[in-house]
């Protein structure tokens, strides 16, 4: 028994899902969506770097309190 797959490749399927998800119908909408998504990614990376700095600071303070050498 053979399983018949879809003739579209995975890249086309992903593309159509993304177009539906962000309601992209024109080239201008695509540019706008990419700008918004890049801003979201940069905001998230800034947030992560702040969290890592804070975590490192807490760790250093804890080490200093326990080992004052």
C-alpha positions as a Markdown table, in Angstrom:
| # | Residue | x | y | z |
|---|---|---|---|---|
| 1 | Unk | 0.0 | 0.0 | 0.0 |
| 2 | Unk | 1.5 | 3.3 | -1.1 |
| 3 | Unk | 0.8 | 6.7 | 0.5 |
| 4 | Unk | 0.2 | 9.3 | -2.1 |
| 5 | Unk | 1.7 | 12.7 | -1.2 |
| 6 | Unk | 0.8 | 16.2 | -2.2 |
| 7 | Unk | 2.4 | 17.3 | -5.4 |
| 8 | Unk | 3.3 | 20.7 | -4.0 |
| 9 | Unk | 6.6 | 20.9 | -2.3 |
| 10 | Unk | 7.0 | 22.0 | 1.3 |
| 11 | Unk | 8.2 | 25.5 | 0.4 |
| 12 | Unk | 5.1 | 26.3 | -1.6 |
| 13 | Unk | 2.9 | 25.0 | 1.3 |
| 14 | Unk | 4.8 | 27.2 | 3.8 |
| 15 | Unk | 4.5 | 30.2 | 1.5 |
| 16 | Unk | 0.8 | 29.9 | 1.1 |
| 17 | Unk | 0.3 | 29.4 | 4.8 |
| 18 | Unk | 2.3 | 32.6 | 5.6 |
| 19 | Unk | 0.4 | 34.5 | 3.0 |
| 20 | Unk | -2.9 | 33.5 | 4.5 |
| 21 | Unk | -1.7 | 34.1 | 8.1 |
| 22 | Unk | -0.6 | 37.7 | 7.4 |
| 23 | Unk | -3.3 | 38.4 | 4.8 |
| 24 | Unk | -0.8 | 39.4 | 2.1 |
| 25 | Unk | -2.3 | 40.0 | -1.2 |
| 26 | Unk | 0.0 | 42.7 | -2.7 |
| 27 | Unk | 3.7 | 43.3 | -2.8 |
| 28 | Unk | 3.3 | 46.5 | -0.7 |
| 29 | Unk | 1.6 | 44.4 | 2.1 |
| 30 | Unk | 4.5 | 42.0 | 2.0 |
| 31 | Unk | 7.0 | 44.8 | 2.5 |
| 32 | Unk | 5.0 | 46.2 | 5.4 |
| 33 | Unk | 4.7 | 42.8 | 7.0 |
| 34 | Unk | 8.4 | 42.1 | 6.7 |
| 35 | Unk | 9.2 | 45.5 | 8.4 |
| 36 | Unk | 6.8 | 44.7 | 11.3 |
| 37 | Unk | 8.3 | 41.2 | 11.8 |
| 38 | Unk | 11.9 | 42.5 | 11.7 |
| 39 | Unk | 10.9 | 45.1 | 14.4 |
| 40 | Unk | 9.4 | 42.3 | 16.5 |
| 41 | Unk | 12.5 | 40.2 | 16.2 |
| 42 | Unk | 14.8 | 43.1 | 17.1 |
| 43 | Unk | 12.6 | 44.0 | 20.1 |
| 44 | Unk | 12.6 | 40.4 | 21.3 |
| 45 | Unk | 16.4 | 40.1 | 21.0 |
| 46 | Unk | 16.8 | 43.3 | 23.0 |
| 47 | Unk | 14.5 | 41.9 | 25.7 |
| 48 | Unk | 16.6 | 38.7 | 25.8 |
| 49 | Unk | 19.9 | 40.5 | 26.1 |
| 50 | Unk | 18.5 | 42.6 | 29.0 |
| 51 | Unk | 17.3 | 39.4 | 30.7 |
| 52 | Unk | 20.7 | 37.7 | 30.2 |
| 53 | Unk | 22.5 | 40.8 | 31.7 |
| 54 | Unk | 20.2 | 40.8 | 34.7 |
| 55 | Unk | 20.6 | 37.1 | 35.2 |
| 56 | Unk | 24.4 | 37.4 | 35.0 |
| 57 | Unk | 24.3 | 40.3 | 37.5 |
| 58 | Unk | 22.3 | 38.3 | 40.0 |
| 59 | Unk | 24.6 | 35.4 | 39.6 |
| 60 | Unk | 27.7 | 37.5 | 40.2 |
| 61 | Unk | 26.1 | 39.1 | 43.3 |
| 62 | Unk | 25.3 | 35.6 | 44.6 |
| 63 | Unk | 28.8 | 34.5 | 44.1 |
| 64 | Unk | 30.2 | 37.5 | 45.8 |
| 65 | Unk | 27.9 | 37.0 | 48.8 |
| 66 | Unk | 28.9 | 33.3 | 49.2 |
| 67 | Unk | 32.6 | 33.6 | 48.4 |
| 68 | Unk | 34.0 | 36.9 | 49.5 |
| 69 | Unk | 37.5 | 36.1 | 48.5 |
